[in-house]
Amino acid sequence: MSGLPAVTVDRVSKRFPLAKSRGAGVKERAIGALARPASQPDAFWAQATLSGVNRELAPWVQMTASPSWHERPLLDWPVGRDLFKSRILLFGLLPVDLHCFRMEKCTPGVGFEERSRSAMNRHWNHDRRTAPIPGGCILTDRIEYKSRFPLIGRLLLPVYAFIFAGRHRQLRRTH
């Protein structure tokens, strides 16, 4: 993976894309992460499920859902509506957040735009994209969030960056 930064953190406050309809001046925190899985985009997305997300997040975090969501491909999730609530479990045991999933856009072979919210975060935007390259693909994650509790939001920024760096290490090992 030479030449690709694992995780970048943008602490600069910007206008939050979804906030325009809800009022001006909403600030965000942002994280960007790049990985280079050996899989081509179609093969990568064929394996992208909530169970796969939990493998990426292990051992730090696990997300709960009803069994019908675990093996359903992420790019087949309905868009434009709230889908389900997931308890975020630290070490798979301790509940630390309640996340309400909403997919805004899913593009087969390319990626998704998640626009969710949680008990901790008023807005959680996660865009994941793949682009083919020789021998695999480039995977980009971009997270923008606005915490309901600004101080906690600032404190969580390095935690989220750590989690996404771990996700990308896991992806490099498994793809």
C-alpha positions in Angstrom: 0.0 0.0 0.0 2.9 2.3 -0.4 2.1 5.9 -1.4 -1.3 5.9 0.2 -1.9 7.6 3.6 -3.8 5.2 5.9 -6.0 7.9 7.6 -6.3 11.6 7.4 -8.1 13.7 9.9 -9.6 17.1 8.9 -10.2 19.2 12.0 -11.3 22.2 9.9 -14.9 23.2 10.4 -16.9 23.3 7.2 -20.5 23.5 6.2 -22.1 20.0 6.6 -23.6 18.9 3.3 -26.9 17.7 4.7 -27.3 20.7 7.0 -28.2 23.2 4.3 -31.9 22.3 4.6 -31.7 22.2 8.4 -29.9 25.5 9.0 -26.6 27.2 8.2 -23.5 27.0 10.2 -23.5 23.3 11.2 -19.9 22.3 11.8 -18.4 18.9 11.1 -15.5 16.7 11.8 -14.1 14.6 9.0 -12.0 11.5 8.5 -10.7 10.1 5.2 -9.1 6.7 4.8 -7.6 4.8 1.9 -6.9 1.1 1.4 -5.8 -1.0 -1.5 -7.6 -4.4 -1.4 -6.4 -7.0 -3.9 -10.0 -7.5 -5.0 -11.5 -5.8 -8.0 -14.5 -3.6 -7.1 -17.2 -6.1 -8.1 -15.6 -8.9 -6.1 -15.1 -6.5 -3.1 -18.7 -5.4 -3.1 -20.0 -9.0 -3.5 -18.6 -9.6 0.0 -19.7 -6.3 1.6 -22.3 -7.1 4.2 -23.0 -6.1 7.8 -21.2 -9.3 8.9 -18.2 -8.1 6.8 -18.4 -4.7 8.4 -18.3 -6.4 11.8 -15.2 -8.3 10.7 -13.6 -5.0 9.7 -14.5 -3.4 13.1 -13.3 -6.4 15.2 -12.1 -6.6 17.9 -13.0 -3.0 18.9 -16.6 -2.6 17.9 -19.6 -4.6 16.8 -22.8 -3.5 15.3 -26.1 -5.3 16.0 -29.0 -5.8 13.6 -31.7 -8.3 13.0 -30.5 -11.5 11.2 -32.0 -10.4 7.9 -29.6 -7.6 7.6 -26.3 -9.4 8.4 -25.7 -11.1 5.1 -27.6 -8.8 2.8 -25.2 -7.0 0.5 -24.7 -3.4 1.5 -25.3 -2.1 -2.1 -28.7 -3.9 -2.1 -30.0 -1.9 1.0 -33.0 0.3 0.3 -32.2 4.0 -0.1 -33.9 7.2 1.1 -35.4 5.9 4.3 -34.4 4.8 7.8 -33.6 1.1 7.7 -32.9 -0.1 11.3 -31.3 0.8 14.6 -28.1 -0.8 15.6 -26.5 -0.9 19.0 -22.8 -0.1 18.8 -21.0 -2.4 21.2 -17.5 -1.7 22.5 -15.5 -5.0 22.4 -18.8 -6.6 21.3 -20.2 -6.3 24.8 -20.6 -2.7 26.1 -23.3 -0.5 24.4 -21.8 2.9 23.6 -24.2 4.3 20.9 -27.4 3.6 19.1 -27.1 4.1 15.3 -30.0 4.6 13.0 -29.0 3.5 9.4 -30.1 5.3 6.3 -28.6 4.8 2.9 -28.9 7.7 0.5 -27.3 6.2 -2.5 -25.9 2.8 -3.5 -24.1 2.3 -6.8 -23.3 -1.3 -7.8 -19.6 -1.9 -8.2 -18.8 1.7 -7.0 -20.0 2.4 -3.5 -22.5 3.9 -1.1 -23.5 7.1 0.6 -24.8 6.5 4.1 -26.6 9.4 5.9 -27.3 8.2 9.3 -27.7 9.5 12.8 -27.1 8.2 16.3 -27.6 8.9 20.0 -24.1 10.4 19.9 -24.0 12.0 16.5 -26.7 14.3 15.0 -25.2 13.5 11.5 -23.0 10.6 10.5 -22.1 10.7 6.8 -20.1 7.8 5.5 -19.2 7.6 1.8 -17.3 4.5 0.7 -16.0 4.2 -2.9 -13.9 1.8 -4.9 -12.0 2.4 -8.1 -10.3 -0.3 -10.1 -6.5 -0.3 -10.4 -4.2 -3.1 -11.7 -4.2 -5.9 -9.1 -7.2 -4.7 -7.1 -8.9 -1.4 -6.3 -8.5 1.8 -4.3 -11.1 2.0 -1.5 -11.8 5.4 0.0 -13.9 6.0 3.1 -14.9 9.5 4.0 -16.7 10.2 7.3 -18.2 13.5 8.3 -20.0 13.8 11.5 -21.6 16.3 13.9 -21.8 15.3 17.5 -24.7 16.1 19.6 -22.1 16.9 22.3 -19.3 19.1 20.8 -16.6 18.3 23.4 -17.3 14.6 23.0 -17.3 15.0 19.2 -13.8 16.4 19.4 -12.7 13.6 21.8 -14.1 11.0 19.5 -12.2 12.2 16.4 -9.0 10.2 17.2 -11.1 7.2 18.2 -13.0 7.2 14.9 -9.7 7.6 13.0 -8.2 4.7 15.0 -11.2 2.5 14.2 -11.1 3.3 10.4 -7.3 2.7 10.3 -8.0 -0.7 11.9 -10.8 -1.4 9.4 -8.4 -0.7 6.5 -5.7 -2.9 8.0 -8.3 -5.7 8.2 -9.3 -5.1 4.6 -5.7 -5.4 3.4 -5.4 -8.7 5.3 -8.6 -10.2 4.0 -8.9 -9.0 0.4 
